[in-house]
Amino acid sequence: MPKANQSHVTEFLLLGLTTDPKLQVWLFASFLAMYLVNVIGNSVIIAAIRGDARLHTPMYFFLSNLSFVDICFTNVIVPRMLANMLSKNKKVPFAQCLTQMYFFVACAINDSFLLAAMAIDRYVAICNPLHYTTTMSPRCCLLLVIASWMVSLLHSLTHTILMARLSFCGPNIIHHFFCDVQPLLRLSCSDTSINELLAFTEGSFVIMSPFIFIIVSYVYITRAVLRVPSGGGRYKVFSTCGSHLTVVALYYGTAISVYIRPSSTYSVTKDRVVTVIYTVVIPMLNPFIYSFRNKDMKHALRKLTRKTE
């Protein structure tokens, strides 16, 4: 396109999940309810862990950090989406769009690294219990969390800088409910090959490397559990991993289906539905998944309830 005919886009139109006014009312109520459950539920998990000395262990330290990231994750996406549903003005400035994309990518990657840290914790606890206290020391756990944040923020910054250098001179309508990487790339009139290559290679590495850590950890955990002579003993050992495995399956099942594939296979409708699952539904379910059949967490929640009465 000749430069004389180009006009620089300074804002985008976020169409959201639907343009049907009646359906938007139902969606607004649903997402508001899920948002409140998410924020309250994860906040309660953090408060319960901080308030019970028995939960001051590496596993619950990582869980409290995961709950905090889930709150941030949802706050990056849902408030803007709810405001968009109520407003006739769907415009979002380019700078705000990039800011939302930056924090979204950072939170998403941080989630995956924290899930990997929790898998390593379970591996050490089950396969090397005698070295657990020294290996998973408070200093080591803190360093793992700091490293997760550092890698996530730097990874997101790289994508944001590369996105900022692109030109947007054509359509400015985003068929999504937030500023995600792929919808923005499709609107650019610049050469996006570097962005797409980075998203598919380095992005795949950052998402898949924690996933590989998780898989390898559970291979060793499974081998260790199978050596336990009694069925009851095997169930008791492996039950400590059930909640974590459930969250891993939900998170990676949806994230991989959206991001670890060529951009040519991008589907607006499918990706919006899947993205809702891992940006809104899974963070909302995490407090219930980690509390369900967890005696220590239930005890901490009861203790927290008595304190508030």
N, C-alpha and C positions, 0 to 999 in steps of 0.2 A: 504493500500500500504506500503510495507517495506520501511524503511527510507533510506536504501542503494540505492534504485531505484528512490528516489525523487530528483528533482533539483529545487532549490528555484527560483521562478520567480521574476525578478527585474524590468520588464517592460511589458506593455500590448500593444496590437494592437487594435486601435480604427477603426473599419471598416466603421463607419459613417452610413449614410442613404442608400447608394447604392455604388456598385463597378463599375457601368456602367459609363465610361468616359464622354459620351455625356450627360447623365442625370446629372452628377456632375456639368457640366458647367452651365446648367439651374438652378440647385439648388443653386450653388454658387451665381449667379446673384440675385436670389430671396431672399436668406437669407441675402446677403449684403444689399439689398434695405430695407428689414424689420429691420435689425439691425440699419441702419442709421435713419430710420423713428422713431424707438424706442428711440434712444439716443437723437436725436434732439427734438422730440415731448415731451418727459418727461422733458428735460432740459428747454424747453420753458414754460412748465407748472410751473416748480419751479421758473423760473425767473418772470413769470407773477404774481404769488402769492406773491413773495417777493417785487415786484415793485408796488403793488396796496394795499394801506392801508385798503380798504374795504374788502379785502380778508384775513386780519389778524385775522381770526376766527378759532376756533377749527377744524371745518370740513376741511377747506383748509390747515390748519397746518398738519393734518393727510394725506391729499391728496398729499402735497408736499413731505412728508416722504415716501409715497407709490411710488411716481414717482422716488425718489432717489433709493429705494430698487429695483424697476424694472430695472433701469439702471445697478445697480450692478448685478442683477440676470442675465441679458442678457450678460453682460461682462464676467461673469464666464463661460458661455457656448459657445456663438457664435464665438468670435475671434478664439478660438482653433478649432472649427468645420470648419471655413472657411480656416484656415491654413492647416488643415488636407485634405481638398478637393483639394488644390493646390499641396500638397506634396505627393511624392511617399512613403515617410517614415511615416508610420502611428503609429510609436512607441511613447508611453508616459511612462516615468519612474513611478514606483510605488508611490513615494513620491508626484509627481505632480498629480497623479490620486487621491490620498487621499485628497490633498489640494483642488482640484476642487470639490470633493464630499462634503467636509466640508463647503465650502462657498455656494455651491448650496443648501444644506439642510438648512443652516442658513437663506438664503434669502427666500426660499420657506416658511419656518415656520414664518418668520417675516411678510411676506405678509399676512398670515392668521390672525395674531394678529392685524395688522393694520386695516384690514377689520372689525374685531370685534370691535376695538376702534371706527371706523367710525359709526358702527351700534349703539353703546352705545351713541355716540354723537347725532345721529338722534332721538334715544329714549328720551333722556333728553330734546332735543329741542322741540319735539312734545308733549310728555306726561307730562313733568314738566317744562314748559317754564319759570315760575316764578323763578325757582331755577337754571336755565341754566347757568347764569353768574358765580354763586358761585360754582356750581358742576363742570362745565367744565372750570375751571380756567386755566390760562397758566401753573401754577405749576403742576396741575393735568394732563394736556395734555402731558407735558414734561415727567412726571413720567411714564405715560402709554407707551410712545415711548421708554424710557430707559428700562422699564420692558420687552417690546417686544424684544429688542435687546439682553438683558441678557438671557432670556429664550431660544431664538433661538440659540444663540451661545453655550450655555451650552448643549442644546439638540443635536446640531450638533457635539459638541466635544465628547459626549458620544458615538455616532454612529461611529465616526472616530477612537476613541481609540479601540473600540471593533473590528473594521475592521482591524486595524493595527496589532492586535494580531493573526489574522488568517494566515494560511500558504497557499501559492499559488504554487503548484508544478506540475500542469498538463498543460492543454491548457491555453494560455494567450490571446486569441482573444475575444474582447468585441464586440458583435453585437449591438452596439449602437453608438450614436454620442457624448457621454460624459460619464464620470465615475459616473454612478448612483449606488445606493445601491444594488438593486436586481441583475443586471448583474454581479457585483463583487462577490456577495455571491454565485452565481451559478458556479463561476470559482474556488472557494476555495476547497482545499482538506482536510480542517479541519472540525470539528463539528461546524456547523453554527446555531445550535438550539437556543443558547442564543441571537445571533444577530436577528434571525427571530422572536423570542418571543418578544424582545424589540421593533422591528420595528412594530409588529402587535398590541402590547398592549400600551406601552408608546408612540409610534409613533402615534397610532390611537387617544390616549388621547390628545396629543398636537395639532393634526390637527382638531379633532372633538370638543374639548372644545370651541375654538373660534366660530366654526360653530353653536354650540348649543346656545352660547351667541347671535349670529346673529338671529337665528330662534326665540328665546324668545323675543328679542328686537322687531322684526317685528310683532310678535303676539300682543304685547301691542300697537305698533304703529297702526296696523290695527284696533284694538278695538277703539283707540282714534279717528282715521280718520272717522270711521263709525258713530261716535257721532256728527260729523259736519253736520248741517242741510242741507246745500245746496250742490248740486252736484259739482258746480264750486269750492266751498271751499274745498271739499274733494280732488278734482283733484289737486288744488294748494298745499295743504299740502303734499299729497303723491308724487307729482312730484319731490320734493326735494330728494326723496329716489330712484328714477328710475335708475339713473346711477350706484349707489352703488349696487343695487339689480342685475343689469345686470352683473357687474364684479364678484359678489359673485357667481352667477349661473355658469358663465364660468369657474371661478377658481376652485371652489369645485366640479363641475361636472366632470372635467378632473382629478383633483388630487385624488379624492376618488376612481375613477375607476382604477387608477394605484396602489395606495399604501394601501388602506384599504381593503385588501383581502389576502388570504393565498398565499404564494409564489408558491405553486403547480399550481396555475392558471395563472402564469406569461406567457405572450405571447410576443415574441420579436417584431414581426411586428406591432401588435396592440399598444403595449406600446410606441414604437418609434413615431408613428403617434400622439398619444394622448399627449406624452411628448412635441413634437414640439408645440402643441397648447398652453400649459400653460407656456412653457419657452420662446417662441419667439412671437407667435401670440398675446396672451392676453396682455403682457406688451406693445406691439406695439399699440394695440387698445385702451388701457386705456386713453391716452390723448384725443382721439376723443370721446370716450364714455362720459368722464366727461366735455368735452367742448360743446357737442351737446345739443342744446336747454338750455344752461346755460347762462343766460344774464350777470351775474356777471363775469363769466370767459371770455365770448366774449368781454366784455368791457375792461377787464384787458389785453387781447391779443391785442386789438386795441391800447391801451395805450402803450404797449410794442413795437408794430410796429412803432408807431409815434416816440418813443424815439430813435429807431435804424436808422431812416431815416435821 
